[in-house]
Amino acid sequence: MLMNKVETHLVTNPANRVFQRCVEAPILRRLGGRTPGARALEIGCGSGYGTKLIIDQFGAATVDAIDLDPAMVTRARRRLRRYRDQVHVMQGSADDLRAALGACDATYDAAFDLGVIHHVTNWRDAVAEVARVLRPGGRFYYLEVTAAALARPSYRRLLDHPAEDRFTAGQFLAALRCQGLEPAESWRTYVGSDYRVGVALRL
């Protein structure tokens, strides 16, 4: 599901970029370490700022980034021009990476979900696709919004998300394990159980 105008503004404004750089990325690095030299995937790259962090802060050598929104793909390509052959931005859906990227099994060393899977109607398919394209030992870095947050009146009034079958924090962990992605103790919740952040290892 595409973001509405309110959420697009929230995720593309400078304050959110500062939060990603100074809060979210450091948390993920503490939980899962850096990815120097990695071939990385980002699902739902938006305007490309997270992709930039994956190279600059995590040390990935290359990033394949996808987004469902063609307008965001255009913005990301513009932002990431200076990275040239390091970054490839394409339109596509997180629940069908073969169609989006032609991605074969065990292609990537790391995958990043910076708040995207809760937008996917078939969210379990998106988790399965991440697991499929990660190499054994590869890491899945995620920041996710749970059903507890999505049920809040402010979320429901201002933002568009699929209404059915949203995951709790525990259900998201269970779906990771079901696909061979082991979160172990490398995860945290914050704002009660509204948000889940962590790193899972591909077994």
C-alpha positions in Angstrom: 0.0 0.0 0.0 1.3 3.5 -0.9 1.8 6.1 1.7 -0.7 9.0 1.8 0.3 12.6 1.7 0.6 13.0 5.4 2.9 10.0 5.9 4.9 11.0 2.8 5.6 14.4 4.4 6.5 12.8 7.7 9.0 10.4 6.3 10.6 12.8 3.9 11.0 15.9 6.1 14.5 16.8 7.5 13.5 16.0 11.1 12.9 12.3 10.1 16.3 12.2 8.3 18.0 13.4 11.5 16.1 10.8 13.6 17.2 8.1 11.1 20.8 9.1 11.2 21.2 9.9 14.9 18.8 7.4 16.5 17.6 4.5 14.3 20.8 3.7 12.4 22.9 3.7 15.6 20.4 1.3 17.3 20.6 -1.1 14.4 24.4 -0.9 14.3 24.5 -1.7 18.1 22.2 -4.7 17.6 23.7 -6.1 14.4 27.0 -4.4 13.6 28.1 -2.9 10.4 28.1 -4.6 7.0 31.4 -3.6 5.4 31.7 -4.8 1.8 28.2 -6.3 1.8 25.8 -6.6 -1.1 22.7 -5.2 0.5 19.0 -4.9 -0.2 16.6 -2.2 1.0 12.9 -2.8 0.7 10.8 0.4 0.5 13.6 2.8 0.0 11.4 5.9 -0.2 13.3 9.0 -1.1 16.7 7.2 -0.7 17.9 8.6 2.6 18.0 5.2 4.2 19.9 3.8 1.2 22.5 6.5 1.8 22.8 5.5 5.4 23.3 1.8 4.5 26.4 2.8 2.5 27.7 5.6 4.7 27.0 4.2 8.1 26.8 0.5 7.6 29.6 0.2 5.0 27.7 -1.8 2.3 29.5 -2.0 -1.0 26.3 -2.0 -3.1 22.6 -1.6 -2.4 19.7 -2.7 -4.5 16.7 -0.6 -3.4 13.1 -0.9 -4.3 9.9 1.1 -3.7 6.4 0.6 -4.8 5.8 4.3 -5.5 7.3 5.5 -8.8 7.5 9.1 -7.5 9.7 7.9 -4.6 11.9 5.9 -7.1 12.5 9.1 -9.0 13.4 11.0 -5.8 15.7 8.3 -4.6 17.5 8.1 -8.0 18.0 11.8 -7.9 19.3 11.8 -4.3 21.7 8.8 -4.9 23.2 9.9 -8.2 26.6 10.4 -6.8 26.8 6.8 -5.7 26.7 5.7 -9.4 27.3 2.0 -9.7 27.0 1.4 -6.0 23.2 1.8 -5.9 20.4 0.5 -8.1 16.9 1.8 -7.5 13.9 0.0 -9.0 10.2 0.1 -8.7 8.7 -3.1 -7.1 6.9 -4.7 -4.2 8.6 -6.2 -1.2 6.4 -9.4 -1.4 7.7 -10.3 -4.9 11.4 -9.6 -5.1 11.9 -11.9 -8.1 9.6 -9.7 -10.2 11.1 -6.5 -8.8 14.8 -7.4 -9.0 15.1 -10.8 -10.6 16.6 -11.7 -7.3 17.8 -15.3 -7.0 17.9 -17.2 -3.7 20.8 -16.4 -1.4 21.8 -13.2 -3.2 22.4 -10.7 -0.5 24.6 -10.4 2.6 22.2 -8.0 4.3 18.6 -6.7 3.9 17.1 -3.6 5.4 13.4 -2.8 6.3 13.2 0.7 7.7 9.5 0.7 8.4 8.0 -0.9 5.3 6.6 -4.4 6.0 3.6 -3.1 8.0 2.5 -1.4 4.7 2.4 -4.7 2.8 -0.9 -6.4 2.7 0.7 -9.9 2.4 3.3 -9.1 5.0 4.3 -12.7 5.6 5.2 -13.0 1.9 7.5 -10.0 2.3 9.3 -11.7 5.3 9.5 -14.9 3.2 11.1 -13.0 0.3 13.7 -11.4 2.6 14.6 -14.8 3.9 14.8 -16.3 0.4 17.2 -13.7 -0.9 19.5 -13.6 2.1 22.6 -15.8 2.1 23.1 -18.1 5.1 24.6 -15.9 7.8 23.1 -12.8 6.2 21.5 -10.2 8.5 18.0 -8.7 8.3 17.8 -5.2 9.9 14.3 -4.1 10.6 12.4 -1.2 12.2 8.7 -2.0 12.2 5.3 -0.6 13.4 3.1 -3.1 15.1 -0.7 -3.6 15.3 -0.7 -1.8 18.7 0.4 1.4 17.1 -1.7 1.0 14.0 -4.8 0.7 16.1 -4.3 4.0 17.8 -6.8 6.7 16.7 -4.1 9.1 15.5 -2.6 6.5 13.2 -6.1 5.4 11.9 -7.2 9.0 11.3 -4.0 10.4 9.6 -2.3 7.4 7.9 -3.3 4.8 5.5 -2.4 1.1 6.3 -3.9 -2.2 5.5 -6.6 -2.8 8.1 -6.6 -6.6 8.3 -4.0 -9.1 9.7 -1.6 -6.6 11.2 1.2 -8.2 13.3 1.9 -7.8 17.0 5.6 -7.6 18.1 5.4 -11.3 19.0 3.8 -12.3 15.7 6.5 -10.5 13.8 9.2 -12.4 15.7 7.4 -15.7 15.1 7.1 -15.0 11.3 10.9 -14.4 11.2 11.6 -17.7 12.9 9.2 -19.5 10.7 11.3 -18.4 7.7 14.7 -19.3 9.2 15.5 -15.8 10.4 16.7 -16.0 14.0 16.3 -12.8 16.0 17.9 -14.3 19.2 18.2 -11.4 21.6 19.0 -8.8 19.0 15.7 -6.9 19.2 14.0 -4.2 21.2 10.5 -2.7 21.5 9.8 0.9 22.4 6.8 3.1 23.1 5.3 0.1 24.8 5.0 -2.6 22.1 4.2 -0.1 19.3 7.6 -0.4 17.6 10.0 -3.3 17.0 13.6 -2.8 16.1 16.1 -5.7 15.6 18.4 -7.7 13.5 17.8 -11.4 12.6 20.3 -13.8 11.3 19.6 -16.1 8.3 20.2 -19.6 9.4 
